[in-house]
Amino acid sequence: MLAIVLGTRPEIIKCSPVIHEARRRGLPFSIIHTGQHYTPELDELFFSELDLPQPTHNLHVGSRPPAKQVAAMLEGLCDVFDEVKPDVVMVQGDTNSVLAGSLCAHKMNIPVAHLEAGLRSDDWDMPEEGNRVLTGVVADYHFCPTELQRERLAQENISQGVHVVGNTIVDASLYYAGIARSQSQIRERLGISNQKHALLTMHRPSNVDEPARLSQIMSCLDTAAKQLDLRIIFPVHPRTENALKTANLWKKYENGSSFIFTKPIGYLDLLRLQVDAQLVLTDSGGIQEEANILRVPCVTLRANTERPETLEAGSSVLYSGVNPADLTRLAQEMMAKDRNWDCPFGDGKTAQRVIEILSKDL
């Protein structure tokens, strides 16, 4: 029995190829949802669009301070693991759900498989860095996207159970992008069928939690978009919406600016907006990868990244400033590039490799 612990939208997306491959092979699995993301737009919609079975268990932890959230997950997962009795527990990425799933399994002497292992930003102000490093310490299977992560784990004296398999985001992006092109009507619904657009996603504390910083970023993006003659489609994460309203910025930019605010959207709509975009602006790690895979230039709104392969490939550039002239210049340079960069994250067969390696223990 493979227990797959997930709790956020990116985890659902990146675990979906593994779930489909396990189902195709007839291997028993159980999806355990922590409830870290819990709105329909960030949760239920993705199970439906990706044709996934509903979770067998949902802990419904919701929003809490990080330490209390992890504690609630640990307690709930202990009971579920006692009931399910998994042979392996799989976690994906670097969220609080990943940390709780790996620690609980380790304490219960259940092997831990870490999908997307070995990523490092070396920025310990990011809560995700602690989650991914601690998970790496207790994991038994380390499924690395590229050789870079194998080398990084070796520097941390982790060499057993390390496998370079690619990233399941390639599996998911390539498969679902074709469906998105034929099924998603998001551009038509937003009334931008004949307009050039950029896609913006932004939710990290370093960008949205401090009102002055958030105000500067929004002003910078708005000014740059006008210079570039782009509309900015902005599916607003709940924490970012709250931050914008707290800083009295929501009404300022909701109408009469370069932005088009939307609620969080489904994966097919998100892929359609990426595929058709002139530019992606993001502080998300997963979106950096998808932009690379889908051949869309990306400006990463951060000072560092745990996906340096995107920088090396030339599909992305870092920018953490708030100067509209600088952002405009970087955006113009990225949009002028030929979209022929390499994809370093695999060939779309990552899930097959992962299940093949795990199958001897399942």
VEXLOLO-783463 format. One record per residue (C-alpha): residue in one letter; x, y, z. Coordinates in steps of 0.1 Angstrom, whole numbers, padded with zeros to 4 digits, always signed. Layout:
! residues N
aXYZ...
***
This chain:
! residues 362
m+0000+0000+0000l+0013+0034-0010a+0000+0063+0011i+0003+0096-0007v+0001+0126+0016l-0008+0159+0000g-0024+0191+0011t-0020+0219-0015r-0028+0226-0051p+0008+0221-0064e+0010+0187-0046i-0022+0175-0062i-0009+0185-0096k+0026+0169-0092c+0013+0137-0075s-0014+0132-0102p+0009+0114-0126v+0020+0090-0099i-0016+0083-0089h-0025+0076-0124e+0005+0053-0129a-0003+0034-0097r-0039+0030-0108r-0028+0019-0143r-0007-0009-0128g-0033-0019-0102l-0011-0010-0072p-0030-0002-0040f-0028+0034-0029s-0045+0057-0005i-0047+0095-0009i-0045+0113+0024h-0054+0150+0023t-0042+0172+0051g-0066+0200+0042q-0038+0226+0041h-0056+0240+0010y-0093+0237+0015t-0113+0262-0007p-0130+0245-0037e-0108+0266-0062l-0076+0253-0046d-0088+0217-0038e-0119+0200-0052l-0117+0215-0086f-0082+0199-0091f-0094+0164-0083s-0122+0168-0108e-0101+0183-0136l-0072+0159-0132d-0095+0128-0130l-0083+0118-0096p-0101+0096-0070q-0112+0114-0040p-0090+0112-0009t-0097+0083+0014h-0090+0106+0044n-0091+0143+0049l-0077+0159+0081h-0093+0193+0075v-0066+0211+0093g-0073+0244+0076s-0054+0277+0083r-0034+0278+0115p+0000+0291+0127p+0026+0269+0110a+0037+0250+0142k+0001+0243+0152q-0007+0233+0117v+0021+0208+0115a+0012+0195+0150a-0024+0189+0140m-0013+0171+0109l+0011+0149+0129e-0017+0138+0152g-0042+0131+0124l-0017+0113+0103c-0007+0090+0131d-0042+0077+0134v-0046+0074+0096f-0013+0055+0092d-0024+0031+0120e-0056+0024+0100v-0041+0023+0065k-0008+0005+0074p+0011+0017+0044d+0043+0001+0031v+0056+0035+0019v+0045+0071+0025m+0051+0095-0003v+0053+0132+0001q+0059+0158-0026g+0078+0191-0024d+0083+0214+0006t+0050+0223+0023n+0039+0218+0059s+0021+0187+0047v+0053+0173+0034l+0071+0179+0067a+0043+0164+0088g+0039+0134+0065s+0076+0126+0065l+0081+0131+0102c+0051+0110+0112a+0061+0082+0089h+0096+0083+0102k+0084+0081+0138m+0062+0051+0129n+0091+0033+0111i+0074+0036+0077p+0097+0043+0047v+0094+0078+0033a+0096+0086-0004h+0103+0122-0012l+0092+0133-0046e+0111+0164-0059a+0139+0158-0034g+0171+0178-0031l+0159+0212-0040r+0176+0240-0021s+0174+0278-0021d+0198+0283+0009d+0173+0310+0020w+0162+0300+0055d+0138+0330+0057m+0116+0309+0034p+0097+0284+0055e+0098+0259+0026e+0136+0256+0029g+0133+0241+0064n+0106+0217+0053r+0125+0203+0023v+0158+0200+0042l+0143+0182+0072t+0123+0159+0049g+0156+0150+0032v+0171+0140+0065v+0144+0114+0072a+0135+0102+0037d+0144+0067+0024y+0137+0074-0012h+0149+0107-0027f+0134+0112-0062c+0155+0141-0077p+0144+0160-0108t+0180+0165-0121e+0216+0157-0113l+0219+0190-0095q+0198+0177-0066r+0217+0145-0064e+0249+0165-0061r+0233+0187-0034l+0222+0158-0014a+0257+0143-0016q+0270+0175-0001e+0247+0168+0028n+0260+0132+0031i+0228+0118+0017s+0237+0091-0009q+0215+0061-0002g+0182+0058-0020v+0189+0087-0043h+0173+0085-0078v+0174+0110-0106v+0140+0105-0123g+0129+0139-0136n+0100+0159-0124t+0063+0149-0126i+0054+0185-0135v+0067+0176-0170d+0043+0146-0171a+0014+0167-0160s+0021+0199-0180l+0026+0182-0213y-0004+0160-0209y-0029+0186-0196a-0017+0215-0218g-0032+0198-0248i-0065+0194-0230a-0064+0230-0218r-0060+0243-0254s-0092+0226-0265q-0113+0229-0234s-0104+0261-0215q-0123+0293-0223i-0106+0314-0197r-0093+0341-0221e-0128+0344-0236r-0144+0347-0202l-0120+0374-0192g-0126+0393-0224i-0089+0393-0235s-0091+0372-0266n-0075+0399-0287q-0052+0413-0261k-0016+0404-0252h-0013+0394-0215a+0011+0384-0188l+0002+0358-0161l+0011+0368-0125t+0011+0346-0095m+0023+0359-0062h+0018+0346-0027r+0052+0343-0008p+0054+0361+0025s+0085+0381+0014n+0064+0397-0013v+0029+0401+0002d+0031+0402+0040e+0047+0436+0044p+0022+0463+0031a+0049+0488+0020r+0067+0461+0000l+0034+0449-0016s+0025+0484-0025q+0058+0489-0043i+0056+0457-0061m+0020+0463-0074s+0030+0498-0085c+0061+0485-0103l+0041+0457-0121d+0013+0481-0131t+0037+0507-0146a+0058+0481-0164a+0027+0464-0179k+0016+0498-0193q+0050+0503-0208l+0049+0468-0223d+0012+0471-0235l+0002+0440-0215r-0027+0432-0194i-0017+0413-0162i-0040+0384-0154f-0037+0378-0117p-0054+0348-0101v-0052+0360-0065h-0043+0335-0038p-0065+0339-0006r-0035+0351+0015t-0026+0377-0012e-0062+0389-0014n-0062+0394+0023a-0029+0412+0022l-0041+0435-0007k-0072+0444+0012t-0054+0450+0045a-0030+0473+0027n-0059+0492+0010l-0046+0482-0024w-0075+0459-0037k-0098+0487-0049k-0069+0507-0062y-0059+0480-0087e-0091+0461-0091n-0104+0485-0118g-0087+0510-0140s-0052+0495-0139s-0033+0469-0159f-0045+0441-0137i-0074+0417-0141f-0080+0401-0108t-0096+0367-0107k-0103+0341-0080p-0079+0311-0079i-0085+0291-0111g-0084+0255-0121y-0053+0238-0136l-0067+0238-0172d-0074+0275-0171l-0040+0282-0156l-0023+0262-0183r-0042+0280-0210l-0032+0314-0196q+0004+0303-0195v+0005+0288-0230d-0010+0320-0245a+0010+0344-0224q+0037+0367-0236l+0053+0366-0202v+0050+0349-0168l+0056+0368-0136t+0058+0346-0105d+0072+0339-0071s+0061+0302-0073g+0086+0274-0078g+0062+0252-0098i+0052+0280-0122q+0089+0286-0130e+0091+0250-0140e+0059+0251-0160a+0069+0282-0179n+0101+0264-0189i+0083+0233-0200l+0056+0253-0219r+0082+0276-0236v+0070+0309-0220p+0095+0334-0208c+0094+0340-0170v+0105+0367-0146t+0108+0352-0112l+0099+0378-0085r+0125+0366-0060a+0161+0371-0051n+0169+0334-0053t+0154+0302-0065e+0155+0265-0057r+0151+0259-0095p+0184+0273-0108e+0180+0250-0138t+0155+0275-0152l+0181+0303-0150e+0207+0281-0167a+0183+0272-0194g+0176+0308-0200s+0138+0305-0196s+0137+0326-0164v+0155+0355-0148l+0154+0367-0111y+0141+0401-0101s+0134+0412-0066g+0134+0449-0071v+0106+0474-0075n+0119+0497-0102p+0095+0497-0132a+0123+0506-0157d+0144+0477-0146l+0114+0453-0147t+0104+0466-0181r+0139+0461-0195l+0141+0425-0181a+0107+0417-0195q+0115+0430-0229e+0147+0409-0230m+0129+0378-0220m+0101+0383-0245a+0126+0389-0273k+0142+0355-0267d+0137+0325-0290r+0116+0300-0271n+0139+0271-0279w+0156+0266-0245d+0161+0231-0231c+0138+0215-0205p+0161+0201-0178f+0132+0184-0158g+0128+0152-0178d+0109+0136-0206g+0074+0131-0192k+0080+0096-0179t+0089+0104-0143a+0059+0088-0127q+0067+0055-0145r+0102+0055-0130v+0090+0064-0095i+0065+0036-0094e+0089+0011-0109i+0114+0019-0082l+0088+0017-0054s+0070-0014-0067k+0094-0038-0050d+0082-0024-0016l+0046-0022-0025
***
